[in-house]
Amino acid sequence: MENQRRNFLKTIMLGAAALVVAPALRIQQAFADLVKSDDPLVKALGYVSDAKQSKDRKDKKAQCSGCQFYGDLSGKEKQAKCQLIPSGEVQPTGWCRSYSARAKKA
Ligand code: SF4
């Protein structure tokens, strides 16, 4: 009986800790650094945070949010990881020369 009570209390405490920690991690994730424009890889890829500003972009609808390398599939995040640029996050409105359209769901 005492063990059940102890396990119950332990479960409650772990649940409470998770409720405190999870939002903190979410906040930290929300404030991850954006890629820096002086990053050599960012320059080499011709990344711009506003796709409309790129002279190289041919497809006027192409931007990070529709790229297969963009980390946010929900379309709700203000920025997300790009699989090609490890130094920071990119904006959904961005674009670079390695853009590759994400396959559409069947
Ligand atoms: S590879 Fe795709 S997601 Fe990454 S910066 Fe280029 S366009 Fe954006």
Boltz pocket constraint, residues with backbone or C-beta under 6 A from the ligand:
constraints:
  - pocket:
      binder: B
      contacts: [[A, 45], [A, 47], [A, 63], [A, 64], [A, 65], [A, 67], [A, 68], [A, 69], [A, 70], [A, 71], [A, 81], [A, 82], [A, 83], [A, 84], [A, 85], [A, 90], [A, 91], [A, 94], [A, 95], [A, 96], [A, 97], [A, 98], [A, 99], [A, 100]]
      max_distance: 6.0
